[in-house]
Amino acid sequence: MEDNKERQLLLARIDDLIRQVERSCQCMATSFLDPAEMAAAKKYVQYTAPVLPYVVSGGYPDAERTVLFLCPEWLEAETQFQCQLPIAALTVSWPSQFYTVRHRDLLGAILGLGLERDQIGDILVTEGEAQVLVLAGIAPYIVSELRSAGRASVQVAPLALDELVPPVRKVKEIRATVASPRLDSVLAAAYGLSRSKAAPLITAERVQVNFEPVTNPALLLEPGAMLSVRGLGRARLVEFAGKTKKGRLIAILERFI
């Protein structure tokens, strides 16, 4: 019930954004959305306002948290996005020889400035430094006010988006044969399960495809489909690379480590 209520509130905000873009004839952006929220937002825009172009970006390819940048139908969304840049990047540094700063330390410190979670995108932490994606309007405030995270004193500076160094995503490539592109078959191959064990995960509502819950084991998957299993992590169906002599599909998958 709570999830349905949150989804309704999200879609109401997206509907309001669509109306604002249509009335003002200007491009506008959402706050940061998680993958499930973004999947619902895109689906709603495609159904309700299919003529309006949009860009989805989190500041770098494969970002987890992203904004939806929506434009009037006569404007080119990508060009407008690059001109307006609703996202900004910051670099946060600390003396790593004395302190360890984790993702939760940085997020807590930023939220402690009185900001909301949906104003903050991905936080990419390495040793002694982090790259933080935020809504452009709050970037100067964070630069001015953020002085510590965890027990460490930190320094904050603007970072051009084209200077951001995204993390290398660790994946395990899996090459398997499946009887068909059915969800239960592909899920079993991706997670090293038997098909009889994969099906109950789906019917128990533990599985998402492209960040939307599914309960049908017979759902046919397309290449590019993102799979999520609660408790087991994520995998992606990269492609079907032909058939074996016995007619089984050769599935190429990536399991995120």
Order of alpha helices (4+ residues) and beta strands (2+ residues): alpha-beta-alpha-beta-beta-alpha-beta-alpha-beta-beta-alpha-beta-beta-beta-beta-alpha-alpha-beta-beta-beta-beta-beta
